[in-house]
Amino acid sequence: MKRVCLLLLSALLTSASTDCCNAQTAKEILTQNTKAYLCIPDVREFEKHWNETQLGQLAADPVMKPFAKDAQLQIRERLIQSNLHVQVDWNEIQNACGKELTVATVLPSKGTGQGVVLIMDMEGREQEAQAMAKSISEKLQAKKAKRSEETIDGHTLVTHQLPRETGKLKADQVVRFTIGKHMVICNNRSVAEELLGRLHSQQFDHSFASLPAFQKTVERSRSEDSDRNLAPHIEWYVDPFGFVKLVKAARNKPGVTSSEYLDLFVNQGFDAIHASGGVVYFSTGEHEMLHRTYVYAPADPKAEDGDRFRLAARLLDFPNVENVEVPNWVPRELATYMSIRWKTREAFEHVGTMVNEMAGSDSYFEDFLQSLKEDPHGPHLDIRDEFIAYLDDTIHVFTDQVLPVTTESERLLFAIKLTDSHAVAKTLRKLEHDKEFNLHVYGDLDVWEYKSVQDVELPPTAILEIDGAPLVAPQPQEEARSIANTSFTVAHDYLLISTHMNLLEQIINVTPNSETLKQAADFQMIQEKLTAIGAGSDSCRFFARTDEEYRTNYELLREGKMPEAESFLGR
């Protein structure tokens, strides 16, 4: 009888252990050494709601499918293949994933390098998950990877050691294990063993979920909608400086130089930004997309009395204001609009220490300003007293699209409020002797147009780099293209800067009878919705008409003219 009781107790404990193991989410499994985190809490819910959005429907459009497929391929190659060294596409992952899917970057507790880890909940999809694991293993072995197995605490740890590639300091590896409902794939043995140990022991102390920065960003974002019974479709988090340091330190290539710019930002106090993170919801019934983001930047203990941050980081001062007013000259028909509050005059003063560090001189910033003012061959311009002193804290930015769609359809305007528009207009008059600026007179207004002196050959660009590899691959060298012209003027008590002269003319000629953005029904509706979800005292507000926002790029992609476009994406 005693033996039977012991067997029953053992079975119950084993069952409890398995159930507990199955209950853990990735943020509990991961440690506080996690520097970046992207989680889809429910893959099927994500797919369903994404397909209901305009973006999802656009990606499914036959015209856009090749572009969307290529984007998926780029993400797979740069985010998964280049870090985890496995070839797997979204359909395989989707079929193998029971619910939660997470990719994270982790600092190993032991050893060096970085651990990029994929954690997949495969409950109800165990056969599909094992088929995916088999496919990954076969592809790795086809690349001459050596497969080995080791049993740790009763669980099989599978390691594929790839041959060292030319130009790399060491060979890459892929480590995989399954425990309970979780499949874990990692590129770092130390990180894999640590996660296996946490899952086996059910000891989840010092978890990523308990990290104060995670609580202040992701969990706080989730709590904003807790009373509305909404479940996020995406959770994300990044420790910006920790992540960049980790990625650079883990570069598997010789001769990598030190990160001067990273050191510069740290030295100037920007590492006070501990983390940013948030949640994203798609197709909620009320919203096409709802996202909440928090930035965790507590006061820097090294800051001087009265300051939150130190040195150049003090320029991160975006005061909140009540009742954001849209100027009467902002037109009704536009694609995107954003208003920002920023202490511009103070930002100018605070940037000096950064300029000095970059130049390697404690006086470079002031010496440069002095030379602009006193150099007999210079513009005789006192930037601080004749220009910066008249900048207010209000900034507006908007874009529109000119039809029919051409490579120059996308127009942008940047406006900053002035405290003395006449003084700034007088200051700009000092540009009339500069051959790179053309003066156009509209009534009593001076409109300045900057034109590049010569065509400039633009280097290949990448949108984002991970491990030194561009998320979007550099394009082949193309013919030289001229930099787009820039026009600016002082009107409506603002300094207006635009990519197109005709947009400035339109704003200059606004009359009391002109239709404005703040009269538009859709804009008013969005403002009401923002107020309903907590907006009121804000430093920034953004508005976009998604059909107009994407129209130009969609048409140019459809016609194969995107490489010629003057838009941001085209460039």
C-alpha positions as CSV (number, residue, x, y, z in Angstrom):
1,M,0.0,0.0,0.0
2,K,2.8,2.3,0.9
3,R,4.5,1.6,-2.4
4,V,1.2,2.3,-4.3
5,C,0.9,5.7,-2.5
6,L,4.4,6.6,-3.4
7,L,3.8,5.7,-7.0
8,L,0.6,7.8,-7.1
9,L,2.4,10.7,-5.4
10,S,5.2,10.5,-7.9
11,A,2.8,10.5,-10.8
12,L,0.9,13.5,-9.4
13,L,4.2,15.4,-8.9
14,T,5.3,14.5,-12.5
15,S,1.9,15.6,-13.9
16,A,2.0,18.8,-11.8
17,S,5.5,19.5,-13.1
18,T,4.5,19.0,-16.7
19,D,1.4,21.1,-16.3
20,C,3.4,23.9,-14.7
21,C,6.0,23.7,-17.4
22,N,3.2,24.0,-20.0
23,A,1.8,27.0,-18.3
24,Q,4.9,29.2,-18.7
25,T,5.0,32.0,-21.2
26,A,8.2,33.1,-22.9
27,K,8.6,36.2,-20.8
28,E,8.7,34.0,-17.7
29,I,11.1,31.5,-19.2
30,L,13.5,34.3,-20.4
31,T,15.9,35.9,-17.9
32,Q,16.5,39.5,-17.0
33,N,19.5,39.5,-19.4
34,T,17.0,39.8,-22.3
35,K,17.8,42.9,-24.4
36,A,15.3,42.6,-27.2
37,Y,11.9,40.7,-27.3
38,L,9.3,40.3,-30.0
39,C,6.3,38.1,-29.1
40,I,3.1,37.0,-30.9
41,P,1.0,35.7,-28.0
42,D,-1.4,33.9,-30.4
43,V,-0.2,33.2,-34.0
44,R,-3.7,32.3,-35.3
45,E,-5.3,35.4,-33.7
46,F,-2.5,37.5,-35.1
47,E,-3.0,36.2,-38.6
48,K,-6.8,36.5,-38.5
49,H,-6.8,40.1,-37.3
50,W,-3.9,41.2,-39.5
51,N,-5.8,39.9,-42.6
52,E,-8.7,42.2,-41.6
53,T,-6.6,45.3,-41.7
54,Q,-6.0,47.5,-44.8
55,L,-2.3,46.6,-44.7
56,G,-3.1,42.9,-44.6
57,Q,-5.5,43.2,-47.5
58,L,-3.0,45.3,-49.4
59,A,-0.3,42.6,-48.8
60,A,-2.8,40.0,-50.2
61,D,-3.4,42.1,-53.3
62,P,-2.1,40.2,-56.4
63,V,-0.1,43.2,-57.4
64,M,1.6,43.5,-54.0
65,K,2.1,39.8,-53.3
66,P,5.5,39.7,-54.8
67,F,6.6,42.7,-52.8
68,A,5.0,41.3,-49.6
69,K,6.6,37.9,-50.2
70,D,10.0,39.5,-50.8
71,A,9.6,41.5,-47.5
72,Q,8.8,38.2,-45.6
73,L,11.9,36.6,-47.2
74,Q,14.1,39.5,-46.2
75,I,12.8,39.4,-42.6
76,R,13.2,35.6,-42.5
77,E,16.8,35.8,-43.8
78,R,17.9,38.7,-41.7
79,L,16.1,38.0,-38.5
80,I,16.0,34.2,-38.3
81,Q,18.4,32.7,-40.8
82,S,21.3,35.1,-40.2
83,N,21.0,34.8,-36.4
84,L,19.7,31.3,-35.8
85,H,21.3,29.9,-38.9
86,V,18.1,27.9,-39.8
87,Q,16.1,27.9,-43.0
88,V,12.4,28.1,-42.1
89,D,9.6,30.1,-43.7
90,W,6.5,31.7,-42.1
91,N,4.1,28.9,-43.2
92,E,6.2,26.2,-41.5
93,I,6.3,28.2,-38.3
94,Q,2.6,29.0,-38.5
95,N,1.7,25.3,-38.9
96,A,4.0,24.2,-36.1
97,C,3.0,26.8,-33.6
98,G,0.2,26.1,-31.2
99,K,-0.2,29.6,-29.8
100,E,2.7,31.8,-28.7
101,L,5.8,32.6,-30.8
102,T,8.7,34.6,-29.4
103,V,12.1,35.7,-30.7
104,A,14.5,37.3,-28.2
105,T,18.1,38.4,-27.9
106,V,19.7,37.4,-24.6
107,L,23.1,38.1,-22.9
108,P,24.5,34.8,-21.8
109,S,25.1,34.5,-18.0
110,K,28.2,32.5,-18.8
111,G,30.5,32.8,-21.8
112,T,30.5,35.4,-24.5
113,G,28.5,36.4,-27.5
114,Q,24.8,36.8,-27.8
115,G,22.0,34.3,-27.7
116,V,19.2,34.7,-30.2
117,V,16.5,32.4,-29.2
118,L,13.2,31.3,-30.7
119,I,10.6,29.9,-28.2
120,M,7.6,28.3,-29.7
121,D,4.5,26.9,-28.0
122,M,3.7,23.8,-30.0
123,E,0.7,22.5,-27.9
124,G,-1.7,20.7,-30.3
125,R,0.8,20.9,-33.1
126,E,3.5,18.6,-31.8
127,Q,3.6,16.5,-35.1
128,E,4.0,19.6,-37.2
129,A,6.6,21.0,-34.9
130,Q,8.6,17.8,-35.0
131,A,8.3,17.8,-38.8
132,M,9.7,21.4,-38.8
133,A,12.6,20.3,-36.6
134,K,13.4,17.4,-38.9
135,S,13.3,19.7,-41.9
136,I,15.7,22.2,-40.2
137,S,18.0,19.3,-39.2
138,E,18.2,18.0,-42.7
139,K,18.9,21.4,-44.2
140,L,21.7,22.0,-41.6
141,Q,23.2,18.6,-42.3
142,A,23.1,19.4,-46.0
143,K,25.3,22.3,-45.2
144,K,27.8,19.9,-43.6
145,A,26.7,20.6,-40.0
146,K,27.7,18.0,-37.4
147,R,24.8,16.7,-35.4
148,S,25.2,15.6,-31.8
149,E,22.8,14.8,-29.0
150,E,23.2,15.1,-25.2
151,T,20.8,14.3,-22.4
152,I,20.5,16.9,-19.7
153,D,18.1,16.3,-16.8
154,G,16.3,13.8,-18.9
155,H,15.9,16.1,-21.9
156,T,17.6,15.8,-25.2
157,L,19.7,18.7,-26.3
158,V,20.4,18.6,-30.1
159,T,23.3,20.6,-31.4
160,H,24.3,21.2,-35.0
161,Q,27.8,22.6,-35.4
162,L,28.3,24.3,-38.7
163,P,31.7,24.5,-40.5
164,R,33.5,27.7,-39.8
165,E,32.9,30.1,-42.7
166,T,35.6,32.1,-44.3
167,G,35.9,35.5,-42.6
168,K,34.3,34.3,-39.3
169,L,36.2,33.9,-36.1
170,K,34.4,30.8,-35.0
171,A,31.9,28.3,-36.3
172,D,28.1,28.9,-35.8
173,Q,25.9,26.5,-34.0
174,V,22.2,25.7,-33.7
175,V,20.9,24.2,-30.4
176,R,17.4,22.8,-30.0
177,F,15.4,21.1,-27.3
178,T,11.8,20.4,-26.5
179,I,10.3,20.3,-23.0
180,G,6.6,20.1,-22.2
181,K,4.8,22.2,-24.9
182,H,7.9,24.3,-25.7
183,M,10.3,24.0,-28.5
184,V,13.4,26.2,-28.1
185,I,15.9,27.0,-30.9
186,C,19.0,29.0,-30.0
187,N,22.4,30.0,-31.5
188,N,24.2,29.9,-28.1
189,R,24.8,26.7,-26.1
190,S,25.1,28.6,-22.8
191,V,21.8,30.4,-23.2
192,A,20.0,27.1,-24.3
193,E,21.3,25.2,-21.2
194,E,20.2,28.1,-19.0
195,L,16.6,28.1,-20.4
196,L,16.5,24.3,-20.3
197,G,17.5,24.4,-16.6
198,R,14.7,27.0,-15.8
199,L,12.1,24.9,-17.6
200,H,13.2,21.7,-16.0
201,S,13.5,23.0,-12.4
202,Q,10.4,25.3,-12.7
203,Q,12.5,28.0,-11.0
204,F,11.6,31.2,-12.8
205,D,13.1,33.7,-10.5
206,H,14.7,36.9,-12.0
207,S,12.5,36.4,-15.1
208,F,12.3,38.9,-17.9
209,A,8.6,39.4,-16.9
210,S,9.8,40.7,-13.5
211,L,12.3,43.2,-14.9
212,P,11.3,46.7,-13.9
213,A,11.9,48.1,-17.4
214,F,9.6,45.4,-18.8
215,Q,7.0,46.2,-16.2
216,K,7.2,49.9,-17.0
217,T,6.9,49.5,-20.7
218,V,5.1,46.3,-22.0
219,E,3.0,45.5,-18.9
220,R,2.0,49.1,-18.5
221,S,0.9,49.2,-22.1
222,R,-1.2,46.1,-21.6
223,S,-2.8,47.5,-18.5
224,E,-4.2,50.5,-20.4
225,D,-6.7,48.2,-22.1
226,S,-7.3,45.7,-19.4
227,D,-10.9,46.9,-18.8
228,R,-11.7,46.5,-22.5
229,N,-10.9,42.7,-22.7
230,L,-8.4,43.2,-25.4
231,A,-5.5,40.8,-25.9
232,P,-2.4,42.2,-27.8
233,H,-1.5,40.6,-31.1
234,I,2.2,41.7,-30.7
235,E,4.3,42.5,-27.7
236,W,7.8,44.1,-28.2
237,Y,10.6,45.4,-26.0
238,V,14.1,46.7,-26.6
239,D,16.9,47.9,-24.3
240,P,18.5,50.1,-27.0
241,F,22.0,50.5,-25.6
242,G,22.1,47.0,-24.2
243,F,21.0,45.5,-27.4
244,V,23.4,47.4,-29.6
245,K,26.3,46.6,-27.3
246,L,25.4,43.0,-27.3
247,V,25.1,42.8,-31.1
248,K,28.4,44.5,-31.7
249,A,30.2,42.5,-29.1
250,A,28.9,39.3,-30.7
251,R,30.0,40.0,-34.2
252,N,31.7,36.9,-35.5
253,K,34.1,38.8,-37.8
254,P,37.7,39.9,-37.3
255,G,38.8,43.6,-37.4
256,V,35.6,45.1,-36.2
257,T,36.3,48.6,-34.9
258,S,35.0,50.0,-31.6
259,S,31.6,51.6,-31.6
260,E,32.5,55.3,-31.5
261,Y,29.0,56.6,-32.0
262,L,27.5,54.3,-29.3
263,D,30.2,55.5,-26.9
264,L,29.4,59.0,-27.8
265,F,25.7,58.7,-27.0
266,V,26.5,56.9,-23.7
267,N,29.0,59.5,-22.8
268,Q,26.4,62.2,-23.5
269,G,23.8,60.6,-21.1
270,F,21.4,59.0,-23.6
271,D,21.8,55.7,-21.8
272,A,19.3,57.1,-19.4
273,I,16.8,55.6,-21.9
274,H,16.6,52.2,-20.3
275,A,14.0,50.6,-22.6
276,S,11.1,51.1,-24.8
277,G,8.3,48.6,-25.4
278,G,4.6,48.2,-26.0
279,V,1.8,46.3,-27.5
280,V,-0.1,46.3,-30.9
281,Y,-3.7,45.3,-31.6
282,F,-5.1,44.8,-35.1
283,S,-8.7,45.2,-36.1
284,T,-10.2,45.7,-32.7
285,G,-13.7,46.6,-34.0
286,E,-13.1,50.2,-33.2
287,H,-9.6,50.5,-34.6
288,E,-7.7,49.3,-37.7
289,M,-4.6,49.2,-35.5
290,L,-4.1,50.3,-31.9
291,H,-0.6,50.5,-30.5
292,R,0.6,51.7,-27.1
293,T,4.3,52.4,-26.5
294,Y,6.1,53.5,-23.3
295,V,9.7,54.7,-23.0
296,Y,11.3,54.0,-19.7
297,A,13.8,56.8,-18.9
298,P,14.1,57.5,-15.2
299,A,16.0,60.5,-13.9
300,D,19.7,60.1,-14.3
301,P,21.4,60.0,-10.9
302,K,24.4,61.7,-12.4
303,A,22.4,64.7,-13.6
304,E,22.9,68.1,-12.1
305,D,20.3,69.5,-9.7
306,G,17.2,70.6,-11.5
307,D,17.9,68.5,-14.6
308,R,16.4,65.1,-15.4
309,F,19.3,64.0,-17.7
310,R,22.8,65.1,-18.2
311,L,24.8,66.8,-21.0
312,A,23.3,66.4,-24.5
313,A,20.6,64.0,-23.4
314,R,18.9,67.1,-21.9
315,L,17.7,67.9,-25.4
316,L,15.1,65.1,-24.8
317,D,12.6,67.5,-23.4
318,F,9.2,67.2,-25.0
319,P,6.7,69.1,-22.8
320,N,3.0,68.0,-22.6
321,V,0.3,70.6,-23.5
322,E,-3.5,70.6,-23.2
323,N,-5.8,71.0,-26.2
324,V,-3.4,70.7,-29.2
325,E,-4.4,73.3,-31.8
326,V,-4.0,72.6,-35.6
327,P,-3.1,75.8,-37.4
328,N,-5.7,77.1,-39.9
329,W,-3.2,76.9,-42.8
330,V,-2.9,73.1,-42.5
331,P,-4.9,71.9,-45.5
332,R,-7.8,69.4,-45.3
333,E,-6.5,67.1,-48.1
334,L,-3.3,65.5,-46.8
335,A,-1.9,62.0,-46.1
336,T,-0.2,62.3,-42.7
337,Y,0.0,65.0,-40.0
338,M,2.0,65.2,-36.8
339,S,2.4,67.9,-34.1
340,I,5.3,67.9,-31.6
341,R,6.2,70.0,-28.6
342,W,10.0,70.3,-28.1
343,K,12.1,72.8,-26.2
344,T,14.1,73.9,-29.2
345,R,16.1,76.7,-27.8
346,E,17.2,74.6,-24.9
347,A,18.0,71.7,-27.2
348,F,20.3,73.9,-29.2
349,E,22.3,74.8,-26.1
350,H,22.5,71.2,-24.9
351,V,23.7,69.8,-28.2
352,G,27.0,71.7,-27.8
353,T,28.7,69.1,-25.5
354,M,28.0,66.4,-28.1
355,V,29.4,68.5,-31.0
356,N,32.5,69.2,-28.9
357,E,33.1,65.5,-28.1
358,M,32.7,64.6,-31.8
359,A,35.2,67.3,-32.8
360,G,37.6,66.4,-30.0
361,S,37.6,70.0,-28.6
362,D,35.9,71.5,-25.5
363,S,35.3,74.8,-27.4
364,Y,34.5,73.7,-31.0
365,F,30.8,74.4,-30.8
366,E,31.2,78.0,-29.5
367,D,34.2,78.6,-31.9
368,F,32.1,77.5,-34.8
369,L,29.2,79.9,-33.9
370,Q,31.7,82.7,-33.4
371,S,33.2,82.1,-36.8
372,L,29.8,82.3,-38.5
373,K,29.3,85.6,-36.8
374,E,32.8,87.2,-37.3
375,D,34.6,85.5,-40.2
376,P,35.0,88.2,-42.9
377,H,34.2,85.6,-45.6
378,G,31.3,84.1,-43.7
379,P,27.6,84.9,-43.5
380,H,28.0,87.3,-40.5
381,L,25.2,85.4,-38.8
382,D,24.7,85.2,-35.1
383,I,22.7,81.9,-35.1
384,R,22.0,82.0,-31.3
385,D,20.6,85.6,-31.2
386,E,19.3,86.1,-34.7
387,F,17.7,82.7,-35.3
388,I,17.5,80.2,-32.4
389,A,16.3,82.9,-30.0
390,Y,13.0,83.2,-32.0
391,L,12.1,79.5,-32.2
392,D,9.1,78.4,-30.2
393,D,8.3,74.9,-28.9
394,T,5.7,73.9,-31.4
395,I,6.4,71.9,-34.6
396,H,4.1,70.6,-37.2
397,V,4.9,68.1,-40.0
398,F,2.6,66.9,-42.8
399,T,2.7,65.1,-46.1
400,D,0.4,64.9,-49.1
401,Q,0.2,63.2,-52.4
402,V,-0.3,65.0,-55.8
403,L,-2.4,63.2,-58.4
404,P,-1.9,61.7,-60.9
405,V,0.8,59.7,-59.2
406,T,4.3,60.4,-60.5
407,T,7.8,59.9,-59.0
408,E,7.5,63.4,-57.4
409,S,4.0,63.0,-56.0
410,E,4.9,62.8,-52.3
411,R,5.4,66.3,-50.7
412,L,6.4,67.1,-47.2
413,L,6.3,70.3,-45.1
414,F,8.0,71.0,-41.8
415,A,6.9,74.0,-39.7
416,I,8.2,75.5,-36.5
417,K,6.5,78.2,-34.6
418,L,8.3,81.6,-34.3
419,T,8.1,84.2,-31.6
420,D,9.2,87.0,-34.0
421,S,8.7,86.1,-37.6
422,H,9.9,89.5,-38.9
423,A,13.3,89.0,-37.1
424,V,13.7,85.5,-38.7
425,A,12.8,86.8,-42.1
426,K,15.4,89.5,-41.8
427,T,18.0,86.9,-40.7
428,L,17.2,84.7,-43.8
429,R,17.9,87.7,-46.0
430,K,21.6,87.1,-45.3
431,L,21.4,84.1,-47.7
432,E,20.9,86.3,-50.8
433,H,24.6,86.4,-51.5
434,D,24.9,82.6,-51.4
435,K,24.8,81.1,-54.9
436,E,23.2,77.9,-53.6
437,F,20.0,79.7,-52.7
438,N,17.5,81.3,-55.1
439,L,15.2,84.0,-53.8
440,H,11.6,84.2,-55.0
441,V,9.4,87.1,-53.9
442,Y,5.6,86.4,-53.3
443,G,4.0,89.7,-52.3
444,D,5.8,90.7,-49.2
445,L,7.2,87.3,-48.5
446,D,10.7,85.9,-49.4
447,V,10.7,82.3,-50.5
448,W,14.1,80.6,-50.6
449,E,14.9,77.7,-52.8
450,Y,18.0,75.5,-52.2
451,K,19.3,73.7,-55.2
452,S,22.1,71.2,-55.1
453,V,25.1,72.5,-57.1
454,Q,25.7,69.1,-58.7
455,D,24.2,65.7,-58.9
456,V,25.2,63.5,-56.0
457,E,25.8,59.7,-56.3
458,L,23.8,58.2,-53.5
459,P,25.4,55.1,-51.8
460,P,23.3,51.9,-51.3
461,T,21.2,52.2,-48.2
462,A,19.6,49.8,-45.7
463,I,16.6,50.4,-43.5
464,L,17.9,48.4,-40.6
465,E,21.0,46.4,-39.7
466,I,21.0,43.3,-37.5
467,D,24.4,41.9,-36.7
468,G,25.9,44.2,-39.3
469,A,23.7,42.8,-42.0
470,P,21.1,45.0,-43.6
471,L,17.4,44.0,-43.1
472,V,16.9,45.2,-46.7
473,A,19.8,44.3,-48.9
474,P,21.8,47.1,-50.5
475,Q,20.8,47.6,-54.1
476,P,23.3,47.6,-57.0
477,Q,25.0,50.9,-57.7
478,E,22.7,53.2,-59.7
479,E,23.1,56.3,-61.8
480,A,23.8,59.5,-60.0
481,R,20.6,61.4,-59.0
482,S,20.2,65.0,-57.8
483,I,19.2,65.7,-54.2
484,A,15.6,67.0,-54.1
485,N,15.3,70.8,-53.8
486,T,14.2,72.4,-50.5
487,S,12.2,75.5,-50.2
488,F,11.5,77.6,-47.1
489,T,9.9,80.8,-46.1
490,V,8.4,82.7,-43.1
491,A,4.6,82.8,-43.1
492,H,1.7,82.6,-40.7
493,D,4.3,83.2,-37.8
494,Y,6.0,79.9,-38.7
495,L,9.3,78.9,-40.5
496,L,8.0,76.7,-43.3
497,I,10.3,74.2,-44.9
498,S,9.1,72.0,-47.8
499,T,10.4,69.5,-50.4
500,H,8.3,71.3,-53.0
501,M,8.0,75.0,-53.9
502,N,4.3,74.5,-55.1
503,L,3.3,73.2,-51.6
504,L,4.8,76.4,-50.0
505,E,2.8,78.5,-52.5
506,Q,-0.3,76.6,-51.6
507,I,0.2,77.3,-47.8
508,I,1.1,80.9,-48.4
509,N,-2.1,81.5,-50.3
510,V,-4.5,80.0,-47.7
511,T,-7.5,82.1,-47.2
512,P,-10.2,82.2,-44.4
513,N,-12.4,80.2,-46.8
514,S,-9.9,77.4,-47.4
515,E,-10.8,74.0,-46.1
516,T,-8.6,73.0,-43.2
517,L,-7.6,69.7,-41.6
518,K,-9.3,70.5,-38.3
519,Q,-12.6,70.8,-40.1
520,A,-12.3,67.3,-41.6
521,A,-14.8,64.7,-40.1
522,D,-12.2,61.9,-40.0
523,F,-9.7,64.0,-38.2
524,Q,-12.2,65.1,-35.6
525,M,-13.3,61.4,-35.1
526,I,-9.7,60.4,-34.5
527,Q,-9.2,63.2,-32.0
528,E,-12.3,62.0,-30.1
529,K,-11.0,58.4,-30.2
530,L,-7.6,59.5,-28.9
531,T,-9.3,61.3,-26.0
532,A,-11.4,58.2,-25.2
533,I,-8.3,56.1,-24.8
534,G,-6.5,58.6,-22.6
535,A,-5.0,61.4,-24.7
536,G,-5.4,64.9,-23.4
537,S,-2.1,66.4,-22.2
538,D,0.3,65.4,-25.0
539,S,3.7,66.2,-26.5
540,C,3.0,64.6,-29.8
541,R,0.0,63.6,-31.9
542,F,-0.1,61.8,-35.2
543,F,-2.9,61.4,-37.8
544,A,-2.8,59.4,-41.1
545,R,-5.1,58.5,-43.8
546,T,-3.7,55.1,-44.7
547,D,-5.1,55.0,-48.2
548,E,-3.5,58.3,-49.1
549,E,-0.3,57.4,-47.1
550,Y,0.3,54.3,-49.2
551,R,-1.2,55.4,-52.5
552,T,2.0,56.8,-54.2
553,N,4.2,53.9,-53.1
554,Y,1.5,51.4,-54.2
555,E,1.1,52.9,-57.6
556,L,4.8,53.3,-58.2
557,L,5.4,49.7,-57.1
558,R,2.7,48.5,-59.5
559,E,4.2,50.4,-62.4
560,G,7.8,49.4,-61.5
561,K,8.9,53.0,-61.0
562,M,9.8,52.9,-57.3
563,P,13.5,53.2,-57.9
564,E,13.0,56.5,-59.6
565,A,10.7,57.9,-56.8
566,E,11.6,61.0,-54.8
567,S,9.7,59.7,-51.8
568,F,11.4,58.5,-48.6
569,L,10.8,54.8,-49.5
570,G,12.0,55.4,-53.1
571,R,15.2,57.0,-51.8
